[in-house]
Amino acid sequence: HAEGIALASAIVPYINPCENSGPEDAKIIYDNMISTERNAPPRFDQVKSALERNYQCLNITCAEVGGLWDSATGSYKEGAGRCSDQFALEEDNTKFTILIAVFGVLLAGSIVLIAYVFSERRVLSSATAKSRDQDRDFNPHVPEIA
């Protein structure tokens, strides 16, 4: 019981400010692990769910936390398996969308830059040709460059 109190005392202050269900989940953890008013043993499923709902806020994933492994059976203990990272999939999709948007902006910027360079080249070559023509008109001995 003392280990549970120590662990819960450490995590409750991090869960409480989390958006959505943070305060309610902090209370679930507190009531199950710390409160002396409760005579029943802690409800593992309630505490586990309360923690898992706040993994994103804590910036951790189900894969990082894992589950309780039973080496005798070679599998997770019943009800203590690794959860699935639904928010991690959403985060990966968001990262992919941002990556595509950045790539699109870079590609569009490159196209604009190339168009600008070519238009400046035409303007410069047109200005150079006009200058040569003016020089030739002024000095007929300037050879024509092909």
N, C-alpha and C positions, 0 to 999 in steps of 0.2 A: 504494500500500500504506500509506503514511503517513497519508493521510486516513482510511482504514478503521480504522487503529489509534486515531486520535484520536477518531473518532465512537464506536467500540466502547468505548473507555476511559471515555467520558462516559456511555454508556447502561447498561453492565453493572451498576454499583452500584444503579441504579434497578430493574433487572429481577430481580436476585438475591433481594430480600426479598418479591417477589410470591408470593401463595399458589399452590397447585397446582404448576405446572411451572416456577416462577420460577428456582430454583437450577439446574435442568437446562438451561433455556433460556439462562441467563446463561453457562453453560459452553459451550453450542453457539456462542454469539456469540463468546466469548473464543477458543475453539479455532479458529474459522474466521477471525477478524479480527485477533487479537493474538498468539496463540501462534507462537513462532519454531520450534517443533518440527515444525510442519506444512510440508511442501514443496509441497503441492498448493495451487492457488488456492482462495480461499474459495468455499463452496457457497452461492450466492445464495438458492436455494430454502430451504435449511435456516435461514439467517439471517433471511430474510423471515418464515418460519413461526414461528420462535422469537420474533420481535418481535411479530407479530400476535397470538399467544396471550396476550400480556401487555398489550394495548392497554387493556383494562378496568381493570387494576391501575394503569396509567399515566394513567387518566382521559382517554383520547383515543379517537377513533373512526376507522374506516377512511376515512370521508369526509374527515376532517381531514387524514389522511396522504396519501390519494390513491395514485397509482402513478407509474411512469416512463412518460412520454408520448413517443411517437416522432412528432415533427412531420412527418417525411417521409412516413409512412404514415397519419397522422391517427388513430392508435389507440395503445393501450398496447403497450409492448414485451412480447414473449412471456414469460409467467410473471411479469410485473411489474405486472399490473393491480391495480386497487383491490380489496381484500377486501370481504366483506359483514359487516355488524355484527350478528351473531346476538345478542350480549349487549345491543346497543343496543335491539333489538326487545324483549327481555325487560325491559330497564330502562323502556322506554316503557310496556309493559303494567303494570309495577309502579307507575309514576307514575299511570297511569290508574286502577288499582285503589285507590290511596291517595286520589286525587281523589274518586272515587265514595264511598269510605268517609267522607271528611271532609264531603262534601255530605250524605250520609245522616245523619250525626251532627248537623249543623246543622239539617237539616229536622226530625229528631226533637226536637231541643231547642226549635225554634220551635213545634212542635205542643204540647209540654209547657208552654211559656211561655204560649201562647194559652189552653190549657185552664185553667191556673192563674189567669190574669187573669179569665177568665169566671167561674170558681168564686168568686174573691174578690169579684167584682162582685155575684154572687148573694148571697153572705154579707153584703156591705155593704148591698145594697138590702134584704135581709131584716131586717138589724139596724136600718136606718133606719126601715122600716115599723113594726117592733116598738116603736121609740123613739117614733114619732109616736102610735101607739096608746096607749102609756103616758102620753104628754103629754096626749092627749085625755081619757083616763080621769081624770087628775089635774086638768085644767083643761078643762071641757066647752066653753069659748069658743074653743079652738084650732080654726081652720077645717080641714076635711078637704081634703087636696090630692089631686087625681085624677091 
